[in-house]
């Protein structure tokens, strides 16, 4: 028996596998699978959890967030009590056209990512300063100065 004859007998599902392979390489299925591959290779310009650094000086808390590729308009800061929330909103529209300028594929991608940072005291939102330059967001929050209370001695 030839090697070819043995190969066909050892692979009883050879024809089914060949049919499946052809199915996945035809236009509609191949396009869908390519779209899925593209999504998982590059799901969004930023991760759902971005890096932040919080440190304090004698007079303020400084929060630094690394947001490469994010535009200033996409950043939202919210203050509630002693929490500050950094939210990144991304809304992108992708359009692919064929050579006849007919729309072939159009999809919209919306992504929201946020981090909430607790501080040890309430935040006065009117005194918070934020700057954004070269993908680096810096938030400066002055510390509240409390009033010391003198304890009276009872005689």
Secondary structure as GFF3:
##gff-version 3
##sequence-region A 1 155
A	DSSP	alpha_helix	3	10	.	.	.	ID=ss1
A	DSSP	alpha_helix	14	25	.	.	.	ID=ss2
A	DSSP	alpha_helix	27	41	.	.	.	ID=ss3
A	DSSP	beta_strand	52	56	.	.	.	ID=ss4
A	DSSP	beta_strand	60	66	.	.	.	ID=ss5
A	DSSP	three_ten_helix	72	74	.	.	.	ID=ss6
A	DSSP	beta_strand	75	80	.	.	.	ID=ss7
A	DSSP	beta_strand	83	97	.	.	.	ID=ss8
A	DSSP	beta_strand	103	118	.	.	.	ID=ss9
A	DSSP	three_ten_helix	125	127	.	.	.	ID=ss10
A	DSSP	beta_strand	129	133	.	.	.	ID=ss11
A	DSSP	beta_strand	136	142	.	.	.	ID=ss12
###
